[in-house]
């Protein structure tokens, strides 16, 4: 590797990717003794590690066909802006993190420009959920893929894409290390006070659809559990919206910001109601029994199943890993307050159901793989090695 510290252009489009990016930056700095430079797009976590974001990451935090369409012109402007910035800065590698809708267009744009900058993507789109031809589309524009799950490299390597399994970030995320006693003391809650943790997502397109349903679910639970307290962890990109929605809920609600507050809430909670996503794995790590809920617009759901080939038995990562319904999933038309309240009530009232879910979650996490170097350290090593080969 040359004497000039490598410049790595990082792009994250949502809070979970921002956290992955921050951990990756920390690992890269550790492995290079700080002799590494960063540019790109990220949120508050990556900025805390030293990234100066090209524009606010929140502009990219949107999903679903109907949700994206009104913002498409602005997203396309940001796409051109980003490609121009990459060309100007000429980094040693472009490393995109999740958010393939935007990031895939960045890689395709670079290839169409004839750029020789190495193109790396961290977090593989789920090829078991989408049409298998998607593996070929990634292989056509990427030089290296870093995957979270051990079964994923084989899907892409058969298309000629160099792929490395680095592990899932939930392993190093601290989700199982929260302090329940500190959480209760901080909020004046008795040791026997039951807490329900609600997690309506980190994107505006998620929270706008789930917050009204979660609010009605809380109202339903309030009549049966009048002493229940709701813990509502959120992220800065949607915190104001979440706080405003929760202000009128029928149970006392604690709106929480930051990862440490979230993990302390996990440790203190009797059960959780959560949007589908990485948080399901975090709840499993923390031993919190959970119900998984999700809604997208009817048009987005129709397009995904009819035209894009979405075909999955489960959406929760815990259930996918376990290959069975460990966590109840209530999606689309099933995501209704009365159904959600009934599923949560079972976890609050039935210790056997709680233990069965915890046992299934432990099995899923075992399949995910624990121990050894952290996923971020493995990802950093792989990226630095790849850059070294190309310089």
ABEGO torsion letter per residue (X at the ends): XBABBBBBBBBBABAAAAAAAAAAAAAAAAAAGGBBBBBEBBBAAAAAAGBBBABBAAAABBBEAAAAAAAAAAAAAAAAAAAAAAAAAGBABBBBBEGAAAAAAAAAAAAAAGBABBBBBBEBBBAAABBAAAAAAAAAABABBBBABAAAAAAAAAAGBBBBBAEBAAAAAGAAABBAAAAAAAAGBBAABBBBBBBAEABAAAAAAAAAAAAAAAAAAAAABAABBBBBBBBAAAAAAAAAAAAABABBBBBBBEAAAAAAAAAABABBBBBBEAAAAAAAAAGBBBBBBBBBBAAAAAAAAAAAGBBBABABAAAAAAGBBABBBBBEAABBAAAAAAAAAAAAABAAAAAAAAAAAAAAAAAAEBEEBBAAAAAAAAAAAAAAAAX
